[in-house]
Amino acid sequence: EFRRVLFRSGANVGLQKHLALMASVSMNLDVTQIEIIKNVINNAKFKHNDKLIPYVQSLMDVIKQDIKKLTHVNINGEWIASTGTETIEVINPATEQILALSPLGTTKDVEKAVAAAKEAFKTWRRTPAIDRTQYLFRLKTLLEENFEELVKLCTQEHGKTLVESRGDVRRGIQMVETACGIPTLMMGQSFEDIATGIDCQSLRQPMGVFAGITPFNFPAMVPFWFWPF
Protein backbone atom coordinates (compact mmCIF):
# COMPACT_ATOMS: atom_id res chain seq x y z
CA GLU A 1 0.00 0.00 0.00
CA PHE A 2 2.86 2.33 0.88
CA ARG A 3 4.53 1.78 -2.47
CA ARG A 4 1.25 2.17 -4.39
CA VAL A 5 0.53 5.56 -2.83
CA LEU A 6 4.15 6.56 -3.17
CA PHE A 7 4.43 5.93 -6.89
CA ARG A 8 1.11 7.68 -7.58
CA SER A 9 2.16 10.69 -5.51
CA GLY A 10 4.29 12.33 -8.17
CA ALA A 11 7.39 12.20 -5.97
CA ASN A 12 10.67 12.26 -7.86
CA VAL A 13 12.34 8.95 -8.72
CA GLY A 14 15.15 9.32 -6.17
CA LEU A 15 12.62 10.01 -3.44
CA GLN A 16 10.55 7.00 -4.48
CA LYS A 17 13.56 4.68 -4.30
CA HIS A 18 14.61 5.88 -0.85
CA LEU A 19 11.13 5.55 0.62
CA ALA A 20 10.52 2.17 -1.00
CA LEU A 21 13.76 0.98 0.60
CA MET A 22 12.67 2.25 4.00
CA ALA A 23 9.31 0.50 3.66
CA SER A 24 10.98 -2.81 2.86
CA VAL A 25 13.41 -2.81 5.78
CA SER A 26 10.69 -2.15 8.37
CA MET A 27 12.26 -2.18 11.85
CA ASN A 28 15.69 -3.35 10.68
CA LEU A 29 17.10 0.16 10.38
CA ASP A 30 20.66 1.23 10.92
CA VAL A 31 21.72 4.79 11.65
CA THR A 32 22.46 5.56 7.99
CA GLN A 33 18.98 4.49 6.94
CA ILE A 34 17.46 6.59 9.68
CA GLU A 35 19.28 9.61 8.32
CA ILE A 36 18.01 8.87 4.82
CA ILE A 37 14.45 8.87 6.15
CA LYS A 38 15.02 12.19 7.90
CA ASN A 39 16.39 13.74 4.74
CA VAL A 40 13.48 12.42 2.72
CA ILE A 41 10.93 13.73 5.21
CA ASN A 42 12.55 17.16 5.03
CA ASN A 43 12.04 17.20 1.25
CA ALA A 44 9.57 20.00 0.45
CA LYS A 45 7.60 18.07 -2.17
CA PHE A 46 7.20 15.17 0.22
CA LYS A 47 6.05 17.25 3.18
CA HIS A 48 3.21 18.83 1.20
CA ASN A 49 1.80 15.56 -0.12
CA ASP A 50 -1.19 14.78 2.09
CA LYS A 51 -1.48 11.19 0.82
CA LEU A 52 1.86 10.30 2.35
CA ILE A 53 1.39 11.96 5.73
CA PRO A 54 0.25 8.71 7.49
CA TYR A 55 3.32 6.94 6.17
CA VAL A 56 5.57 9.77 7.31
CA GLN A 57 4.22 9.34 10.83
CA SER A 58 4.68 5.58 10.65
CA LEU A 59 8.29 5.95 9.57
CA MET A 60 8.97 8.53 12.27
CA ASP A 61 7.61 6.12 14.89
CA VAL A 62 10.08 3.51 13.65
CA ILE A 63 12.91 6.05 13.85
CA LYS A 64 12.06 6.96 17.43
CA GLN A 65 11.89 3.32 18.49
CA ASP A 66 15.24 2.58 16.89
CA ILE A 67 16.91 5.60 18.47
CA LYS A 68 15.80 4.45 21.92
CA LYS A 69 17.82 1.27 21.41
CA LEU A 70 20.97 3.38 21.12
CA THR A 71 20.53 5.25 24.39
CA HIS A 72 22.21 2.71 26.65
CA VAL A 73 25.15 2.78 29.04
CA ASN A 74 27.40 -0.06 30.09
CA ILE A 75 27.27 -0.74 33.83
CA ASN A 76 28.56 -3.88 35.52
CA GLY A 77 29.23 -5.50 32.15
CA GLU A 78 25.70 -5.02 30.85
CA TRP A 79 24.08 -2.54 28.48
CA ILE A 80 21.16 -0.91 30.29
CA ALA A 81 18.90 2.00 29.42
CA SER A 82 20.18 5.33 30.68
CA THR A 83 17.92 7.25 33.02
CA GLY A 84 18.67 10.34 30.96
CA THR A 85 16.33 11.56 28.25
CA GLU A 86 18.86 13.55 26.23
CA THR A 87 21.38 12.30 23.71
CA ILE A 88 24.30 13.78 21.85
CA GLU A 89 25.01 13.11 18.19
CA VAL A 90 28.20 11.28 17.23
CA ILE A 91 29.17 12.94 13.96
CA ASN A 92 31.70 12.00 11.31
CA PRO A 93 33.64 15.29 11.02
CA ALA A 94 34.62 14.53 7.42
CA THR A 95 31.08 14.03 6.09
CA GLU A 96 28.96 15.51 8.92
CA GLN A 97 27.00 12.25 8.88
CA ILE A 98 25.35 11.28 12.16
CA LEU A 99 26.84 7.90 13.09
CA ALA A 100 25.08 7.26 16.37
CA LEU A 101 23.44 8.82 19.39
CA SER A 102 25.21 8.73 22.73
CA PRO A 103 23.20 9.12 25.94
CA LEU A 104 23.90 12.03 28.25
CA GLY A 105 24.09 10.12 31.50
CA THR A 106 22.58 11.35 34.73
CA THR A 107 23.60 11.35 38.37
CA LYS A 108 21.62 8.13 38.81
CA ASP A 109 23.65 6.46 36.05
CA VAL A 110 26.87 7.47 37.78
CA GLU A 111 25.61 6.25 41.14
CA LYS A 112 24.76 2.84 39.64
CA ALA A 113 28.20 2.58 38.04
CA VAL A 114 30.01 3.56 41.24
CA ALA A 115 27.94 1.12 43.33
CA ALA A 116 28.71 -1.73 40.91
CA ALA A 117 32.42 -0.85 40.91
CA LYS A 118 32.55 -0.72 44.71
CA GLU A 119 30.98 -4.16 44.91
CA ALA A 120 33.39 -5.61 42.35
CA PHE A 121 36.34 -4.02 44.18
CA LYS A 122 35.73 -6.21 47.25
CA THR A 123 36.83 -9.34 45.43
CA TRP A 124 39.06 -7.77 42.77
CA ARG A 125 41.46 -6.29 45.35
CA ARG A 126 41.91 -9.79 46.81
CA THR A 127 42.64 -11.32 43.43
CA PRO A 128 46.34 -12.16 43.03
CA ALA A 129 48.16 -9.99 40.51
CA ILE A 130 49.14 -13.01 38.44
CA ASP A 131 45.44 -13.83 38.00
CA ARG A 132 44.50 -10.24 37.15
CA THR A 133 46.97 -10.21 34.29
CA GLN A 134 45.12 -13.09 32.60
CA TYR A 135 42.25 -10.70 31.83
CA LEU A 136 44.72 -8.19 30.43
CA PHE A 137 46.32 -10.80 28.19
CA ARG A 138 42.85 -11.59 26.84
CA LEU A 139 42.15 -7.88 26.37
CA LYS A 140 45.40 -7.49 24.45
CA THR A 141 44.38 -10.37 22.14
CA LEU A 142 40.94 -8.88 21.47
CA LEU A 143 42.42 -5.47 20.71
CA GLU A 144 44.83 -7.01 18.21
CA GLU A 145 42.09 -9.07 16.57
CA ASN A 146 39.89 -6.00 16.15
CA PHE A 147 42.69 -3.52 15.46
CA GLU A 148 41.58 -2.32 12.01
CA GLU A 149 37.96 -1.99 13.11
CA LEU A 150 39.00 0.17 16.06
CA VAL A 151 41.16 2.27 13.75
CA LYS A 152 38.23 2.77 11.38
CA LEU A 153 35.93 3.84 14.23
CA CYS A 154 38.56 6.23 15.56
CA THR A 155 38.84 7.91 12.15
CA GLN A 156 35.07 8.02 11.58
CA GLU A 157 34.21 9.47 14.97
CA HIS A 158 37.24 11.65 15.63
CA GLY A 159 38.52 12.74 12.24
CA LYS A 160 42.09 11.49 12.48
CA THR A 161 43.75 10.11 9.37
CA LEU A 162 44.03 6.32 9.29
CA VAL A 163 47.77 6.56 9.97
CA GLU A 164 47.14 8.70 13.06
CA SER A 165 44.38 6.39 14.24
CA ARG A 166 46.62 3.35 13.92
CA GLY A 167 49.21 5.09 16.10
CA ASP A 168 46.52 6.07 18.62
CA VAL A 169 45.14 2.53 18.95
CA ARG A 170 48.62 0.99 18.98
CA ARG A 171 49.69 3.18 21.91
CA GLY A 172 46.59 2.05 23.78
CA ILE A 173 47.52 -1.58 23.22
CA GLN A 174 51.02 -0.85 24.46
CA MET A 175 49.56 0.42 27.71
CA VAL A 176 47.79 -2.91 28.15
CA GLU A 177 51.08 -4.68 27.48
CA THR A 178 52.72 -2.56 30.18
CA ALA A 179 49.92 -3.35 32.63
CA CYS A 180 50.50 -7.07 32.02
CA GLY A 181 53.69 -6.57 34.01
CA ILE A 182 51.65 -5.55 37.06
CA PRO A 183 53.21 -8.27 39.31
CA THR A 184 56.46 -6.32 39.00
CA LEU A 185 54.87 -2.86 38.97
CA MET A 186 53.06 -3.62 42.22
CA MET A 187 56.24 -4.41 44.11
CA GLY A 188 56.89 -2.20 47.10
CA GLN A 189 60.21 -1.14 48.64
CA SER A 190 62.12 -2.21 51.68
CA PHE A 191 65.02 -0.37 53.34
CA GLU A 192 66.93 -1.90 56.24
CA ASP A 193 68.50 0.42 58.80
CA ILE A 194 67.34 3.58 57.06
CA ALA A 195 68.21 5.12 60.42
CA THR A 196 69.54 3.67 63.65
CA GLY A 197 67.24 0.80 64.56
CA ILE A 198 64.71 1.80 61.91
CA ASP A 199 63.69 -0.17 58.86
CA CYS A 200 61.36 1.25 56.20
CA GLN A 201 58.88 -0.63 54.08
CA SER A 202 56.34 0.55 51.50
CA LEU A 203 53.47 -1.37 49.95
CA ARG A 204 51.39 -0.67 46.86
CA GLN A 205 47.71 -1.34 47.47
CA PRO A 206 44.60 -0.64 45.36
CA MET A 207 42.77 2.46 46.57
CA GLY A 208 39.28 1.80 45.24
CA VAL A 209 36.92 3.16 42.61
CA PHE A 210 38.09 6.05 40.44
CA ALA A 211 36.84 7.97 37.42
CA GLY A 212 38.87 8.94 34.38
CA ILE A 213 38.01 12.14 32.50
CA THR A 214 40.13 12.04 29.37
CA PRO A 215 40.71 14.57 26.55
CA PHE A 216 39.27 14.05 23.09
CA ASN A 217 42.44 14.27 21.04
CA PHE A 218 43.63 10.68 21.64
CA PRO A 219 40.44 8.68 22.22
CA ALA A 220 42.19 5.29 22.24
CA MET A 221 45.54 6.00 23.85
CA VAL A 222 44.77 8.29 26.79
CA PRO A 223 41.96 6.23 28.40
CA PHE A 224 44.34 3.26 28.43
CA TRP A 225 46.72 5.26 30.56
CA PHE A 226 44.19 4.49 33.31
CA TRP A 227 41.90 1.54 32.55
CA PRO A 228 44.37 -1.40 32.66
CA PHE A 229 46.05 -0.18 35.83
Salt bridges, closest charged atoms under 4 A:
GLU1 OE2 - ARG4 NH2 2.59
GLU35 OE2 - LYS38 NZ 3.39
GLU119 OE1 - LYS122 NZ 3.16
GLU144 OE2 - LYS140 NZ 2.71
GLU144 OE2 - ARG170 NH1 2.72
GLU148 OE2 - ARG166 NE 3.28
GLU177 OE2 - LYS140 NZ 2.49
